[in-house]
Amino acid sequence: MKPPKFRYFAPKSVGEALALLEEHAAEARVLAGGQSLVPLMNMRLVHPEVLIDINGISELSFIEAMSDGLAIGALTRDAKLVADKHVAKGLSVLNEAAHFVGHPAIRNRSTVGGSIAHADPAAELPAVMVALNAEMVARSRTSSRTITANDFFKGYLTTDLKDGEMLTEVRIPGLPARSGSTFVEFARREGDYALAGAAAVVTLHENGTIADARLGLCSVGPAPVRPHDAEALLRGQRPGDETWAAAANSVISVINEPLSDIHGSADYRRHLAGVLTKQALAVATERAERNR
Amino acid sequence: MQEEDFVTIRLSVNGEIHRLVVEPRRLLADVLRDDLGYTGTNLGCEHGACGSCTVLVDGQSVRSCLMFAVQANGLEIMTVEGLAQDGEMHPLQQAFWEKQGLQCGFCTPGFLMTAYELLQRNPNPSEEEIRDALSGNICRCTGYQHIIEAVQSAAQTMAESVSVSSGTGA
């Protein structure tokens, strides 16, 4: 259980990190919080020749309110996101999801960008980013582009990031009035990988019907699931158990590749996804009603 | 191995400064134990699941099996050896003893450091907050009830000693 040899660089700026990433391209890995990468290295499942440690790049750690939303630096620790007050305005889904990441000692190190770039299907933040229509900012030495969450997550531990590119920032569009959000998950023990999790973001019309509802699910497929059919079905409806049940059935019908392991069968996870969808929609709607 | 494969680092452990030369792949836990002799930090799983190797880095709890020693260069580390002062056990250690919060003791340093961080941040935690804070530490002997009681008892002792030392004497 010891990592194999690697060459170690600790750049002090994004520019320096991107130059190193370009130079070493395919054989390099970026080390952020290390709470997923280091275990994989300890077990020798991953053995990068070059490790680019970005922990010294303070410009990558921030949570900033923008005129039209929120910007979060890639190196922002989950512990900071759990407690951040900027986030609270309608985006409590971020605080809640971050609290589900591991345990306190993990969250002191683990980062927002690391979770997103690692793209573990059981991770909370990727599913949240999908539900929030977030944009990922990917930079290389010579270019910068934004990628929507829908296009970013390609499959099991696979993203749209190319060799030489680094995720530097996440941008989350602001929510209109009468919006609420939440994240719920079910795990066998606190801090374990969830058997299923659901993020919901709901915006209501003035008359109380649903103007917009967005969902993102984790642990029920190789990548976060965005159930567009369920969302379409919710628009214009009146909130309530029947509406939630219809959405849950629609969610269940699109989950065709759930994980299946000793902790939970595929059928069980599919069932959980439905239950969690209903819970998340009910809580997000209740919050939207209060955010008038 | 070539010279450039090694890095010179400076670690402050429980206030004592150490300068040493390490390979970047050496885990902080291994350097603390094998190079510096702080064997109170125990390694259980070596992949961040058990919490045994928890130490404080700049006041924050971290898994020392998930951090390379080079990453702690220049930072302040506190291990379980840093808890007792002048031969007197820390109130947390005393409480774990009195409440029987340990049997074999392997997981105890991780629990102590995690609980220490909690009480620094939140001197009067509820039972739920204690359970949440300790949820990342695994004990295979005692069950958790006595450990939680120990943390509650330590919190009380520490609060009393603060009110005594800050009392007006009137």
Interface residues (C-beta under 8 A of the other chain):
Chain A: M1 K2 P3 P4 K5 F6 R7 Y8 A10 G34 Q35 V38 P39 N42 M43 L51 D53 N55 A79 G102 H103 P104 A105 I106 N108 R109 R189 E190 G191
Chain B: D5 V7 E23 P24 R25 L27 D30 E46 H47 G48 G51 T54 Q60 S61 V62 R63 C65 L66 M67 F68 V70 Q71 T114 E117 L118 R131 D132 A133 S135 G136 N137
